[in-house]
Amino acid sequence: MTRRKLIAGNWKMHGRRADLAWAANLTGLLGAAPRSDILVCPPATLLPLMSERLPDFVATGGQDCAAELEGAHTGDISPLMLADMGARYVITGHSERRHGHGESDAVVRAKTMAALNAGLTPVVCVGETLDQRRSGEAETVVLRQMLASVPEAAAGRVIIAYEPVWAIGTGMHASPEDAEAMHRAIRNAWRDGDGEQVRILYGGSVKPSNAADFLSRQEIDGALVGGASLDAESFASIIRAAG
Ligand code: PEP
C-alpha cells in the first residue's frame, strides 16, 4: 500500500503580514510541485492572504475550528469560514488545545465532525505525556484518544498526527522506531475501513537534521512541523527529505 506523504507546517500563534514573504520564498525554493502533499496552517488572520500567495500544490489549513458551523459563539471560527478563506485542512485536537484549553476527546470529535461537514480534511492530533510514556501507558492513551476523537462514520476521511506531548517544541523527539510502532498500533486499532489506507503523520521537534530518519520509514506518512516550518528554508528542506 503506497500512501502519499504529507508535510504540514503549523505556525501556531506566530506570523503577521510582514511574514507573508515566506510564501514566495517557499515557492522559489521548491521550484516545481514536489512528490508529497504540502500544507501550511498559518494563524487564522493570515489564512486568506497566505492562501492567495501560494501555488495550488501548497494547501492551507486552520489550526483549530469551532464544533459548530454557525451560531452565537463569540470569538470562535467556523470550519465553513476557514474553507471560505481557502483552507482545505484543519488541525483538531492539537496538544496545545487539549492541554492549554482543556479540550476533551468529545470536543475534539465534535470539531472533527464539523470540519468534515464543512468539506475540510481534519488532521486529528493524538499523543501521550512524558509521564504516560514512562509508565508504559503511551499506546493505551494514544489509542483511546484516537478512537474517541475520530467520528466513526468519518474514519476514512481524516488524517492522524501522532505527536508525543513531550516532544512538541522541546527539541526532544520520539525515536523513529517508537514512532513507527505507535503508527502501526493506530493502524491495527482502526475500526472503520482499512487502517492501511490511513495517513499518519509524526510530529514533535521534526527538523531538517532528523526529517529523513522519520520520513524514510514505511509507517510514517509525513510530518506535522511546528517551529521548523516558520523558516521557509527549513520547511523546504523537510519537504525535500520526504523524497
Ligand atoms: C506542532 O506544533 O505540532 C509541533 C510538532 O511543534 P514542533 O515541531 O515545534 O515540535
Residues whose N, C-alpha, C, O or C-beta is under 5 A from the ligand:
A	BS01	PEP	N10 A167 I168 G169 T170 G203 G204 S205 V206 L224 V225 G226 G227 A228
